[in-house]
Amino acid sequence: MNRIRLATEEEVNSIRDKSDLDDGCVVFALDTHRGVGLVVRRVCTEIDPLIPPPDWDLKLRSMFIRDIETLCWGQGMKSYYFNTAASDTTWQHVVETWGAERLSPEPVIRYKKTL
C-alpha cells in the first residue's frame, strides 16, 4: 500500500492556479497506478455563518461585516473565508464589490466530518 507523502514543488505548482494556496496550506500526495492524487490541507480563518435577524437589511449586514473585518485586521489576519447562499445574488454582488474573490466556479454542498 502506498503512503501519503508531501507533494513535490512541481506537483504543488501544478495546482496553484486552482487551489488558492497560501502560507497556511500543505499539499499531500498519494501515488497510485491511476495517477497521483493531491489534497490541500488549509489552516484558515473562517467567518461563517453570518446569521442576521430577519429585519436586517443590506446596510446592517454590511456594517457588521465591516466591523468584523476591522477586528480581524487588528488581530493580524490577512484574509478569511466565508460562504454565501447560492441564491443570494444581491449579497454576492456586495461582497464582490468590496473585493472578495469567488473561489467556487459552481455552487457546492459543504460538509463537516467529525473524526
Backbone as ProteinMPNN parsed JSONL, in Angstrom:
{"seq_chain_A": "MNRIRLATEEEVNSIRDKSDLDDGCVVFALDTHRGVGLVVRRVCTEIDPLIPPPDWDLKLRSMFIRDIETLCWGQGMKSYYFNTAASDTTWQHVVETWGAERLSPEPVIRYKKTL", "coords_chain_A": {"N_chain_A": [[0.84, -1.182, 0.0], [0.553, 2.177, -0.851], [1.907, 5.12, 0.665], [0.792, 8.191, 2.06], [2.301, 11.229, 1.156], [4.294, 14.257, 1.297], [3.615, 16.622, -1.191], [5.531, 17.226, -4.144], [7.442, 20.127, -5.167], [6.926, 20.672, -7.852], [4.466, 19.325, -8.199], [2.861, 20.795, -6.428], [2.948, 23.303, -7.665], [1.55, 22.651, -9.953], [-1.117, 22.718, -9.251], [-1.563, 25.195, -8.255], [-2.94, 27.405, -9.463], [-5.607, 26.748, -9.195], [-6.28, 26.233, -6.572], [-6.009, 28.067, -4.482], [-3.697, 28.471, -2.789], [-1.883, 29.299, 0.162], [0.153, 30.648, 2.86], [-0.761, 29.054, 4.961], [-1.185, 26.504, 4.029], [-0.744, 23.029, 3.232], [0.29, 20.628, 0.931], [-0.601, 17.385, 0.165], [0.2, 14.154, -1.228], [-0.737, 11.197, -3.034], [0.504, 8.416, -4.49], [-0.623, 6.379, -7.107], [-1.469, 3.608, -9.272], [-3.161, 4.727, -11.045], [-2.564, 7.357, -11.282], [-1.475, 10.415, -9.599], [-2.868, 11.501, -6.673], [-3.848, 14.582, -5.246], [-4.169, 16.663, -2.389], [-5.255, 19.491, -0.553], [-4.427, 20.732, 2.534], [-5.703, 23.065, 4.615], [-5.13, 25.633, 6.89], [-7.043, 28.012, 8.237], [-8.782, 31.17, 8.684], [-12.184, 31.358, 9.226], [-15.207, 32.949, 8.698], [-18.197, 32.263, 9.306], [-21.304, 30.817, 9.846], [-22.911, 33.879, 8.771], [-25.443, 35.162, 10.551], [-28.027, 36.95, 10.228], [-30.611, 38.885, 11.874], [-34.131, 38.674, 11.004], [-35.025, 41.269, 10.32], [-32.831, 42.706, 9.412], [-31.283, 44.708, 6.968], [-29.406, 45.098, 3.874], [-27.584, 47.116, 4.511], [-27.182, 46.947, 7.324], [-26.108, 44.343, 7.514], [-23.801, 44.75, 6.034], [-22.456, 46.696, 7.589], [-21.958, 45.205, 9.905], [-20.225, 43.177, 8.949], [-18.14, 44.83, 8.054], [-17.23, 45.8, 10.548], [-16.426, 43.392, 11.758], [-14.36, 42.686, 9.988], [-12.59, 44.786, 10.533], [-11.92, 44.206, 13.186], [-10.668, 41.697, 12.78], [-8.514, 42.452, 11.108], [-7.107, 44.055, 12.893], [-6.194, 42.087, 14.578], [-4.252, 40.936, 13.109], [-4.914, 39.267, 10.969], [-4.858, 38.206, 7.579], [-6.616, 37.389, 5.648], [-9.866, 35.883, 5.146], [-12.266, 33.202, 5.023], [-15.554, 32.602, 3.749], [-19.006, 31.709, 3.279], [-21.703, 32.157, 0.97], [-25.202, 32.128, 0.348], [-26.12, 30.375, -2.536], [-28.26, 31.329, -3.921], [-28.471, 33.985, -3.164], [-27.867, 36.467, -4.79], [-27.695, 39.217, -4.58], [-26.282, 39.767, -2.17], [-23.922, 38.489, -2.853], [-23.037, 40.186, -4.885], [-22.524, 42.5, -3.367], [-20.38, 41.67, -1.626], [-18.452, 40.987, -3.506], [-18.046, 43.441, -4.71], [-16.761, 44.729, -2.639], [-14.337, 43.5, -2.811], [-14.029, 40.783, -2.342], [-13.13, 37.541, -3.421], [-14.535, 35.24, -5.561], [-14.34, 31.84, -5.096], [-15.398, 29.339, -5.725], [-16.293, 27.748, -8.677], [-18.815, 26.904, -9.205], [-22.006, 26.265, -7.581], [-21.671, 24.601, -4.438], [-21.952, 21.818, -2.174], [-21.541, 21.916, 1.214], [-19.762, 20.093, 3.665], [-19.259, 18.662, 6.927], [-17.032, 16.653, 8.655], [-16.837, 14.714, 11.396], [-14.218, 13.475, 13.273]], "CA_chain_A": [[0.0, 0.0, 0.0], [1.299, 3.427, -0.912], [1.731, 6.021, 1.793], [0.633, 9.617, 1.766], [3.571, 11.95, 1.26], [4.216, 15.659, 0.921], [3.713, 16.83, -2.637], [6.741, 17.891, -4.611], [7.239, 21.519, -5.596], [6.294, 20.605, -9.174], [3.057, 18.963, -8.006], [2.194, 21.953, -5.81], [2.801, 24.334, -8.704], [0.57, 22.212, -10.959], [-2.476, 23.012, -8.795], [-1.559, 26.527, -7.642], [-3.923, 28.32, -10.05], [-6.994, 26.34, -8.919], [-6.442, 25.747, -5.204], [-5.905, 29.149, -3.508], [-2.665, 28.132, -1.814], [-1.237, 30.394, 0.884], [1.112, 30.198, 3.874], [-1.363, 28.09, 5.863], [-1.532, 25.29, 3.288], [0.195, 21.94, 2.979], [-0.25, 19.753, -0.111], [-0.227, 15.987, 0.304], [0.049, 13.386, -2.46], [-0.814, 9.738, -2.953], [0.837, 7.792, -5.766], [-1.349, 5.156, -7.429], [-1.286, 3.202, -10.665], [-4.075, 5.556, -11.846], [-2.147, 8.746, -11.186], [-1.154, 10.967, -8.286], [-3.918, 12.322, -6.073], [-3.351, 15.69, -4.436], [-5.157, 17.268, -1.498], [-4.743, 20.672, 0.146], [-4.836, 20.935, 3.924], [-5.663, 24.505, 4.823], [-5.417, 26.196, 8.202], [-7.505, 29.34, 7.844], [-9.851, 31.82, 9.435], [-13.467, 31.313, 8.541], [-16.278, 33.699, 9.342], [-19.35, 31.63, 8.696], [-22.231, 31.598, 9.031], [-23.452, 35.163, 9.192], [-26.862, 34.899, 10.826], [-28.679, 38.223, 10.539], [-32.028, 38.806, 12.218], [-34.994, 38.864, 9.837], [-35.233, 42.675, 9.968], [-31.613, 43.361, 8.936], [-31.17, 44.951, 5.536], [-28.015, 45.006, 3.397], [-26.758, 48.098, 5.218], [-26.792, 46.401, 8.62], [-25.19, 43.215, 7.274], [-22.533, 45.334, 5.582], [-21.793, 47.336, 8.729], [-21.487, 44.133, 10.777], [-19.044, 42.577, 8.327], [-17.071, 45.84, 8.12], [-16.689, 45.818, 11.904], [-15.71, 42.121, 11.952], [-13.106, 42.788, 9.24], [-11.711, 45.695, 11.281], [-11.441, 43.414, 14.311], [-9.726, 40.689, 12.259], [-7.311, 43.157, 10.646], [-6.389, 44.462, 14.1], [-5.577, 40.894, 15.159], [-3.199, 40.472, 12.214], [-5.376, 38.346, 9.927], [-4.672, 38.709, 6.22], [-7.763, 37.007, 4.828], [-10.78, 34.933, 5.77], [-13.169, 32.502, 4.123], [-16.959, 32.613, 4.133], [-19.935, 31.195, 2.28], [-22.963, 32.858, 0.767], [-26.206, 31.282, -0.295], [-26.016, 30.453, -3.996], [-29.404, 32.09, -4.434], [-28.419, 35.377, -2.702], [-27.0, 37.182, -5.732], [-27.508, 40.594, -4.117], [-25.176, 39.761, -1.206], [-22.716, 38.152, -3.61], [-22.601, 41.417, -5.551], [-21.961, 43.387, -2.344], [-19.069, 41.22, -1.156], [-17.516, 41.07, -4.629], [-17.731, 44.866, -4.862], [-15.787, 45.019, -1.575], [-13.053, 42.884, -3.119], [-13.989, 39.343, -2.098], [-12.906, 36.753, -4.633], [-15.308, 33.996, -5.623], [-13.439, 30.708, -5.29], [-16.119, 28.188, -6.282], [-16.802, 28.022, -10.017], [-20.219, 26.498, -9.245], [-22.498, 26.003, -6.224], [-21.177, 23.367, -3.836], [-22.559, 21.389, -0.923], [-20.491, 21.917, 2.223], [-19.884, 19.03, 4.654], [-18.353, 18.596, 8.08], [-16.793, 15.266, 9.043], [-16.283, 14.59, 12.731], [-13.295, 12.338, 13.336]], "C_chain_A": [[0.886, 1.247, 0.0], [0.958, 4.309, 0.273], [1.526, 7.445, 1.294], [1.97, 10.301, 2.019], [3.319, 13.419, 0.987], [4.375, 15.766, -0.588], [5.029, 17.52, -2.965], [6.413, 19.332, -5.016], [6.549, 21.563, -6.961], [4.803, 20.27, -9.068], [2.265, 20.128, -7.399], [1.949, 23.023, -6.868], [1.748, 23.946, -9.745], [-0.872, 22.506, -10.543], [-2.612, 24.431, -8.233], [-2.674, 27.426, -8.168], [-5.369, 27.939, -9.738], [-7.223, 25.922, -7.472], [-6.227, 26.803, -4.126], [-4.9, 28.832, -2.404], [-2.12, 29.392, -1.148], [-0.336, 29.801, 1.957], [0.562, 29.131, 4.812], [-1.693, 26.761, 5.215], [-0.375, 24.304, 3.219], [-0.465, 21.046, 1.939], [0.312, 18.354, 0.097], [-0.517, 15.262, -1.005], [-0.059, 11.903, -2.135], [-0.562, 9.195, -4.352], [0.026, 6.511, -5.941], [-1.065, 4.79, -8.875], [-2.221, 3.981, -11.594], [-3.749, 7.041, -11.741], [-1.91, 9.175, -9.747], [-2.319, 11.84, -7.82], [-3.292, 13.387, -5.194], [-4.494, 16.245, -3.593], [-4.488, 18.436, -0.767], [-5.314, 20.683, 1.56], [-4.626, 22.407, 4.224], [-5.982, 24.831, 6.275], [-5.783, 27.649, 7.931], [-8.501, 29.899, 8.849], [-11.11, 31.762, 8.594], [-14.477, 32.099, 9.359], [-17.569, 33.24, 8.685], [-20.03, 30.754, 9.724], [-22.472, 32.998, 9.615], [-24.952, 34.935, 9.358], [-27.527, 36.221, 11.214], [-30.118, 38.005, 10.995], [-32.885, 39.096, 10.99], [-35.136, 40.326, 9.385], [-33.972, 43.388, 9.484], [-31.669, 43.518, 7.428], [-29.693, 44.82, 5.133], [-27.091, 45.947, 4.153], [-26.29, 47.552, 6.565], [-25.845, 45.211, 8.478], [-23.817, 43.746, 6.89], [-21.759, 45.967, 6.733], [-21.215, 46.282, 9.68], [-20.216, 43.502, 10.224], [-17.871, 43.554, 8.336], [-16.417, 45.84, 9.496], [-15.934, 44.531, 12.231], [-14.37, 42.166, 11.229], [-12.109, 43.701, 9.948], [-11.101, 44.97, 12.475], [-10.384, 42.407, 13.859], [-8.418, 41.332, 11.816], [-6.456, 43.565, 11.848], [-5.696, 43.301, 14.799], [-4.54, 40.269, 14.235], [-3.629, 39.502, 11.134], [-5.234, 39.003, 8.558], [-5.863, 38.415, 5.318], [-8.672, 36.109, 5.66], [-11.672, 34.33, 4.695], [-14.591, 32.606, 4.654], [-17.78, 32.05, 2.983], [-21.087, 32.174, 2.124], [-23.94, 31.86, 0.158], [-26.083, 31.454, -1.807], [-27.131, 31.293, -4.591], [-29.36, 33.578, -4.079], [-27.457, 36.195, -3.57], [-26.768, 38.632, -5.321], [-26.336, 40.672, -3.148], [-23.868, 39.386, -1.904], [-22.162, 39.393, -4.307], [-21.94, 42.37, -4.556], [-20.554, 42.941, -1.964], [-18.033, 41.242, -2.283], [-17.121, 42.517, -4.905], [-16.702, 45.293, -3.826], [-14.433, 44.38, -1.838], [-12.955, 41.408, -2.808], [-13.873, 38.612, -3.435], [-13.711, 35.461, -4.557], [-14.362, 32.849, -5.949], [-14.111, 29.512, -5.937], [-16.645, 28.527, -7.67], [-18.274, 27.649, -10.174], [-20.693, 26.297, -7.81], [-21.999, 24.651, -5.723], [-21.981, 23.063, -2.583], [-21.419, 21.264, 0.078], [-20.788, 20.838, 3.253], [-18.955, 19.286, 5.813], [-18.25, 17.142, 8.459], [-16.155, 15.259, 10.413], [-15.422, 13.339, 12.78], [-13.37, 11.637, 14.686]], "O_chain_A": [[1.846, 1.342, 0.764], [-0.147, 4.247, 0.813], [2.028, 7.835, 0.24], [2.674, 9.985, 2.978], [2.25, 13.789, 0.5], [5.193, 15.064, -1.183], [5.564, 18.291, -2.169], [5.248, 19.694, -5.182], [5.68, 22.405, -7.19], [3.979, 20.861, -9.765], [1.138, 20.406, -7.812], [0.855, 23.581, -6.949], [1.124, 24.818, -10.351], [-1.76, 22.539, -11.395], [-3.692, 24.811, -7.78], [-3.296, 28.145, -7.386], [-6.275, 28.733, -9.993], [-8.25, 25.317, -7.164], [-6.259, 26.463, -2.944], [-5.224, 28.918, -1.219], [-1.92, 30.417, -1.8], [-0.088, 28.595, 1.968], [1.335, 28.376, 5.403], [-2.419, 25.96, 5.803], [0.795, 24.681, 3.158], [-1.652, 20.737, 2.051], [1.524, 18.158, 0.193], [-1.362, 15.69, -1.791], [0.447, 11.423, -1.121], [-1.316, 9.477, -5.283], [-0.015, 5.663, -5.049], [-0.484, 5.581, -9.617], [-2.079, 3.898, -12.814], [-4.579, 7.885, -12.079], [-2.115, 8.407, -8.808], [-2.701, 12.797, -8.494], [-2.322, 13.127, -4.483], [-5.642, 16.29, -4.036], [-3.311, 18.372, -0.411], [-6.53, 20.647, 1.753], [-3.518, 22.929, 4.105], [-6.98, 24.364, 6.822], [-4.955, 28.428, 7.458], [-8.988, 29.198, 9.735], [-11.099, 32.077, 7.404], [-14.579, 31.925, 10.573], [-17.978, 33.761, 7.647], [-19.349, 30.002, 10.421], [-22.255, 33.241, 10.803], [-25.64, 34.558, 8.409], [-27.582, 36.569, 12.393], [-30.774, 37.058, 10.56], [-32.405, 39.704, 10.034], [-35.344, 40.59, 8.2], [-34.037, 44.577, 9.17], [-32.048, 42.597, 6.703], [-28.845, 44.473, 5.955], [-25.935, 45.608, 4.407], [-25.115, 47.684, 6.906], [-24.885, 45.088, 9.239], [-22.795, 43.25, 7.365], [-20.545, 45.793, 6.838], [-20.11, 46.45, 10.197], [-19.242, 43.315, 10.954], [-16.735, 43.157, 8.594], [-15.191, 45.875, 9.603], [-14.909, 44.574, 12.912], [-13.354, 41.739, 11.777], [-10.911, 43.417, 9.96], [-9.908, 45.103, 12.745], [-9.33, 42.283, 14.484], [-7.339, 40.819, 12.112], [-5.232, 43.435, 11.82], [-4.725, 43.501, 15.529], [-4.006, 39.2, 14.531], [-2.774, 38.956, 10.437], [-5.463, 40.203, 8.403], [-6.088, 39.118, 4.333], [-8.295, 35.639, 6.734], [-11.813, 34.879, 3.603], [-14.807, 32.687, 5.863], [-17.298, 31.934, 1.856], [-21.402, 32.929, 3.044], [-23.541, 30.876, -0.465], [-25.955, 32.578, -2.293], [-26.961, 31.9, -5.648], [-30.133, 34.36, -4.633], [-26.368, 36.564, -3.129], [-25.744, 39.215, -5.678], [-25.482, 41.548, -3.284], [-22.815, 39.926, -1.566], [-20.952, 39.618, -4.313], [-20.914, 42.977, -4.864], [-19.628, 43.752, -1.977], [-16.854, 41.492, -2.029], [-15.985, 42.787, -5.292], [-15.853, 46.137, -4.113], [-13.466, 44.695, -1.145], [-11.89, 40.819, -2.993], [-14.45, 39.025, -4.44], [-13.582, 34.689, -3.607], [-13.662, 32.883, -6.961], [-13.451, 28.741, -6.634], [-17.376, 29.505, -7.824], [-18.912, 28.029, -11.156], [-19.867, 26.169, -6.906], [-21.914, 23.685, -6.482], [-22.612, 23.948, -2.005], [-20.434, 20.574, -0.188], [-21.934, 20.679, 3.672], [-17.983, 20.032, 5.697], [-19.266, 16.457, 8.575], [-15.039, 15.751, 10.577], [-15.858, 12.263, 12.37], [-12.66, 10.657, 14.913]]}, "name": "protein", "num_of_chains": 1, "seq": "MNRIRLATEEEVNSIRDKSDLDDGCVVFALDTHRGVGLVVRRVCTEIDPLIPPPDWDLKLRSMFIRDIETLCWGQGMKSYYFNTAASDTTWQHVVETWGAERLSPEPVIRYKKTL"}
